[in-house]
């Protein structure tokens, strides 16, 4: 979320929402695609909270080619383009890390598309806010989530949808998923629903240490809408890809893709946002995990002006939510 969008406050269940971070500072630890990954030695044993699979099953889990999406936020134009791009990549499965709804003008369509396309779907804080008490959101975000809830409930009330209850689907979503030493969450390993891990958190070593202690090897997450890789150094490596051009990045890249070899030790990978990117690039973003060792970050253009116009036409959605899509903010 953007600065000040989600203030500290209680939501149902007694947990506190995190606060958005400040603008990213850059130094040698906030690195661009041209920099190489620092490889650290000494992989620790799996944590108890990760699946303790036999070696054969663990290798099988790592060999799967997974597309990982997150933060769709009711943007059906972006989601459709991303799903079409994923199909061309010949992946074995699709995981969604949550926040299917919120902000965008097509929550019902996005829930149905994600439900039908994804093998694993996790609960995000906006998904929960659409079901329960949205305390902790600012005024604009709360208005949007209450409008979203009304759309979901209107869908579910129709007799023809009696066996297709979208709120039931969202209400049954888990907060985490583990496969071997791979962990999948919306926020963080420490607070899967709502903790932000921003690039500037590399300057908070205690926070990073505590979160890394909960990770077996790799943790895939969303929530901040800022793609990149956190290493234990700690450092943040950003897959900033030029629009309409090419770039040389560690592992190789084009204007639409950046491939990075993951470190041999632990890492947190933020897969970015499909429906509301916030890294200055309006293209939809997602990631593909290959062989459990490399990640491909992909950027896909979509008709963001169409989504923006839809938002402007809905009184309960702030115009800013449409304007920001055009800028990737």
Secondary structure, 3 states (H helix, E strand, C coil): CCCCCECCCECCCCCECCCCCCCCCCCCCEECCCCCCCCCCCCCCCCCCCCCCCHHHHHHHHHCCEEEECCCCCCHHHHHHHHHHHHHCCCCEEEECCCCCCCCCCHHHHHHHHHHHCCEEECCHHHHHHHCCCCCECHHHHHHHHHHHHHHHHHHHCHHHCCCCHHHHHHCCECEEEECCEEEECCCCCCCCCCCCCHHHHHCHHHHHHHHCCCCCEEEECCCCCCEEEECCCEEECCCCCCCCCCCCCCCECCCEEEEECCCCCEEEECCCCCCCCCCCCCEEEEEEECCCEEEEEEECCCHHHHHHHHHCCCCCCHHHHHHHHHCC
